[in-house]
Amino acid sequence: MSQKFKILSGFIKDMSSETPDVKSYLFTKDNISNYELDININSIALKNKLVEVDTSLKFENKEKADNKSFFEVIYASIVKIEDNITDKKDLQKIILCDVQTEIYPKIEKILLNLLTDSGYPNVKFNKKVDFNQLFNEKFN
């Protein structure tokens, strides 16, 4: 491995689009600009330096409203960590930053396709996620 890790495989673990009724659909369509993208990352150690990294993208309206929709994609990556990587901070950087930088464009595309197929075709995420910056802000 030239990197400290290798992504062996990835798959959609869960995907959800919830628009309960026409009233909610129309409300969401009119208020989609109020929706925000949240990212959550969890990891589970497997055997032989393998790690399952679950990246969750949620797109939801944080404001209180009865007629809103909810969208989420959970993407699982199976990651092989090099044997010589033992430092906790190195592992955190790999899982929270390096793997995410590599897989995020694919997950973003999956979520945008879900939104389009759910009846919201013109959604765009204007701000690109800089996982290096987020990692440095949190851990440095």
Secondary structure, DSSP 8 states (H G I E B T S, - for coil): --SSEEEEEEEEEEEEEE--SHHHHHHHHHHGGGEEEEEEEEEEE-STTEEEEEEEEEEEE-S--SS--EEEEEEEEEEEE-TT---HHHHHHIIIIIHHHHHHHHHHHHHHHHHHHTT-TT----S---HHHHHHHHH-
